[in-house]
Amino acid sequence: MRWKRTHTCGELRKQNDQQTVILMGWVDRWRDHGNLLFVDLRDRYGITQIKVDIGSEAYPVAKRMRGEFVVAFKGTVSLRPLDMVNSQIPTGEVELVAHECIVLNSADTPPFQIGTTINASEDMRLRYRYLDLRNPRMQQKLLVRHRVAQVARQYLSENNFVEIETPYLMKSTPEGARDYLVPSRIWHGRFYALPQSPQTYKQLLMVSGFDRYFQIVRCFRDEDLRADRQPEFTQIDVEMSFVDEEDIFAIVEGLMARIFKSELDLELTVPLQRIPYDEAMRKYGTDRPDLRFGLELQDVGDLVHDSEFKVFSQAVASGGKVVGFAAPSCARYSRKQIDQLTDFCKERGAKGLVAIKVKGSEWDSPLTKFFTQEQQQAIVERLSAKDGDLMLFVADQVDLTLQIMGELRVMVARQEQLIPADVYKMAWVTDFPLFEYSEEERRYVARHHPFTSPRPSDLDKLETEPAKVKARAYDLVLNGLEIAGGSIRISTRELQAKMFNALGIRKEEAQEKFGFLLEALSFGAPPHGGIAFGFDRLIMLLTHSNSIRDVIAFPKTASAMSLMDGAPAQVREEQVKELGLILQQSPSIKAGE
Amino acid sequence: MRWKRTHTCGELRKQNDQQTVILMGWVDRWRDHGNLLFVDLRDRYGITQIKVDIGSEAYPVAKRMRGEFVVAFKGTVSLRPLDMVNSQIPTGEVELVAHECIVLNSADTPPFQIGTTINASEDMRLRYRYLDLRNPRMQQKLLVRHRVAQVARQYLSENNFVEIETPYLMKSTPEGARDYLVPSRIWHGRFYALPQSPQTYKQLLMVSGFDRYFQIVRCFRDEDLRADRQPEFTQIDVEMSFVDEEDIFAIVEGLMARIFKSELDLELTVPLQRIPYDEAMRKYGTDRPDLRFGLELQDVGDLVHDSEFKVFSQAVASGGKVVGFAAPSCARYSRKQIDQLTDFCKERGAKGLVAIKVKGSEWDSPLTKFFTQEQQQAIVERLSAKDGDLMLFVADQVDLTLQIMGELRVMVARQEQLIPADVYKMAWVTDFPLFEYSEEERRYVARHHPFTSPRPSDLDKLETEPAKVKARAYDLVLNGLEIAGGSIRISTRELQAKMFNALGIRKEEAQEKFGFLLEALSFGAPPHGGIAFGFDRLIMLLTHSNSIRDVIAFPKTASAMSLMDGAPAQVREEQVKELGLILQQSPSIKAGE
């Protein structure tokens, strides 16, 4: 380098007046005023205006510059005339009067304008990701990500947690999602798997006595991707020994408070609210309730089971639920608006939606004829409905009703702009069911994972009434998203074996897949538990991003491709052969096509 | 948990006398003194002695404890009688007089004694890694690793570096080592590769303007493993824009100084010594010289080319070298000892070793007859040989001679215990050749990687005299090991294309493999360069470990297996089928068998 950079483009202020400095960066804008050129020079730290006079040595070089050229300017810092001050940027009071300049590298015209996303499709932005990442808005997201990771590491280290790196090439133990496999070249026909999480390793580290472990670690799931999923994602993974739920909640609340304070300058009120799973489902129709607004669901089954309105009474009679909430000031809704809500519910499987307007404290609805005055009144009261509200009800099977009403609650809140901006409502959801029934596999599967401890008082129901067993599991929810989930683990071999059995995993299969863990539990495992944060999602929330792809430097598309380098790609024939593998058909065929 | 732990087993001191505390941990030792039991309770933080009197409630429970049981004790801290103080451990002045205790988990008898490696083969230790990791010596290594990672992150963050996570599922671009491949389930016949390093990504981040990047990141190489290699290993990966070698040296020296200060309480003297590659080869016969001792090699070709000793004169005549050094006080060596040195050289390809004893300042050797008095004297002087030294020479082709003498130098230094313990000698090796000739591929290959910038003054030789082109590459060596390597990169598309061409990579191939990088370089790449540390090796050196496996929580064997969980393992047939693959033969066959 002929020159050394003395300052960044975000650094110069009034007090640097008259200093000779060297700046390097990208040409953000370039304006030719005849015998004067202005260059806005950009780097990660900011933008500085460069003034190039026609008389200066820099002029002929600067004249040939174009957008995104990489250039260096030597010059004198100078105060801008008062009427030229740009208060929008921190360097706006000064400019650099150029003496000399160098073009360090030229640039072809970018396929889209740097710093905006207006004229670029997301595919285009992903293909030229390195250009999209020149956008200061995108850079800020990754800077937040960096800072939050550092703060988390520092907090956990201060609290005696040890970051320990666990293997990426591990054993395939598919239970839940699909593993990415890595064929072994040395052992033909055998495969490693990329970790879906370091779950077994962190438990083994507890057996080793590491006491407090964490890791910010990449995890992998070969799933059919939804919009907010990526084949590889990052977790803050935490595990502790000699603890129960309270210890884990305290550590996590401290971590979240630290992150909120350092990144958002917000004081998080702890301890956080705790909501048992059953209550969350009952009140919000979901296990990750958005608590930034009310509209709590109300079960009115007991009030309407004997009404003449068959939709309600029959739902109750057949074991279902009638659930409603009052949409504030929505009695003004037109027929069309109500039809839209009805369609929303029908798309999700409801037979229909019952909408009743409230006027004063009375019903304003043709349905009044099916209900007694007392029933009407009781319902208004149960829903705390007020004059001008619109009461909305779905009556159907329990799970479906709750789920639909939970989604409707969020939809109405968004539509009515009841969700305050820049508010963060965090809570624990606790007492999850240990199992859920998989229609596909026709068996109970672990809701969390098979290492989650059942509640001790439910142990006797493990094999007889699995649906009733609660887990020592907990989720941390923030603004309607699950940002962390964890549990107290099973720490004895006997209970772990019983759990595998309850999950319908045969003894030999359990031994083959998880023998090493069962064995480890028999050599003195401490009581332990932990949690894992979805780091990408946390950063998404902290940066108000709409897509998880915005907070990942080089993300993949919904079909798990990298549009930038074309991965996954064909490889040389020898590479496949060396692995002892044969392709079923010629490459580049999308599976199923 | 019925009880809450109040202290760790490494925490109690005299000043805790008479406090009631609860400790939890593993039974390290258990001694029955009739009406008194002693339990040494162990956790990650230390060991505390528990005294259980036959009269206490704790006694019947403690009586049933065995080694490695996980237990909790409630009791009163008490000063030990002066004659029972154990000054070996920080808690040795106190003991816990137990009131109550609980067995939290029982333990089978471990296959080897915890805390020693005496009765356990390495295979056994790897199979039960979680038990081997209970060894405080092993735990300390991972704690050092954790702390060094934190210190490195903190230092780099303070210096405006941003940690950015790059993909693990990337494109296969084998150039150098073999990639681990990950078959795509969605795109049959296509593969991802696990990164050998995030080289291309970090360069793209420079093109994005991130200016200063780092990442502590896992890398993968599917190589036939040597003793000190692992299929997955960790790098501290660093890249900077608008810099030359000096900037990178300064940042890295600051980092190393910080690590040495924090972990070893040593002041590292910076700037570090710099040794051009040619000089390193000439003086030490290696590009990673161990500078903790002298024994520098001396070329005596000019002194002996016309001697009557054909071994020497013919070596020079045929373009080879005669290189020697003086082994201090080794004139005492017996015939047998000298034969051993000779064998050492022959095993490495030398035709023989010439050993000449020095008495006073004269030769004491039958070979005197072949050399003039002046030649003898000049050689003694060139080697700075003293009375009682043994001069050792190899005469052969240049590279072979230097390599063998380099190894002999280290071997003699070890044997003579000339290498001081606890001394760290760090230096830069610079000015590497850009290319090396691959006999296997019959072409020049990149010595570092194909993105390394040639020295500007050598640009004209790139296609005509590749062997003479020097690279802007540098290695950081510590005590004879390379701990980091890096370079200033190529930052223009033109030069990068020229480089691919010089490497014999056809235009279409370069486009297909690295088109995205070439394209990125055309949109305004800043001058940039970086370095990557072998983090495992650094920790090995800092913890005085003999094996890289000792500083990795869950390492693999030389055949890339995890003895603990049996990875790589067979997977279900559907898993392979879903990937569009067929196994060449039935599984579990070691390739080539």
Interface residues (C-beta under 8 A of the other chain):
Chain A: M1 K4 R5 T8 M24 G25 W26 R42 D43 R44 Y45 E68 F69 V70 A72 L104 N105 S106 A107 D108 P110 Y128 R129 Y130 L131 L133 R134 Q139 L142 L143 R145 H146 A149 Q150 R153 Q154 S157 V162 E163 I164 E165 T166 P167 Y168 L169 M170 K171 S172 P174 R178 D179 Y180 L181 V182 P183 S184 R185 I186 W187 H188 G189 R190 F191 Y192 A193 L194 T200 Y201 L204 L205 V207 S208 G209 F210 D211 R218 F220 D222 P231 E232 T234 F242 V243 D244 D247 S491 T492 F516 A520 S522 F523 G524 A525 P526 P527 I552 A553 F554 K556 S559 A560 M561 S562 M564 D565 G566 A567 P568 A569 Q570 V571 R572 Q575 V576 K577 E578 L579 G580 L581 I582 L583 Q584 Q585 S586 P587 S588 I589 K590 A591
Chain B: M1 K4 R5 T8 M24 G25 W26 R42 D43 R44 Y45 E68 F69 V70 A72 L104 N105 S106 A107 D108 P110 Y128 R129 Y130 L131 L133 R134 Q139 L142 L143 R145 H146 A149 Q150 R153 Q154 S157 V162 E163 I164 E165 T166 P167 Y168 L169 M170 K171 S172 P174 R178 D179 Y180 L181 V182 P183 S184 R185 I186 W187 H188 G189 R190 F191 Y192 A193 L194 T200 Y201 L204 L205 V207 S208 G209 F210 D211 R218 F220 D222 P231 E232 T234 F242 V243 D244 D247 S491 T492 F516 A520 S522 F523 G524 A525 P526 P527 I552 A553 F554 K556 S559 A560 M561 S562 M564 D565 G566 A567 P568 A569 Q570 V571 R572 Q575 V576 K577 E578 L579 G580 L581 I582 L583 Q584 Q585 S586 P587 S588 I589 K590 A591
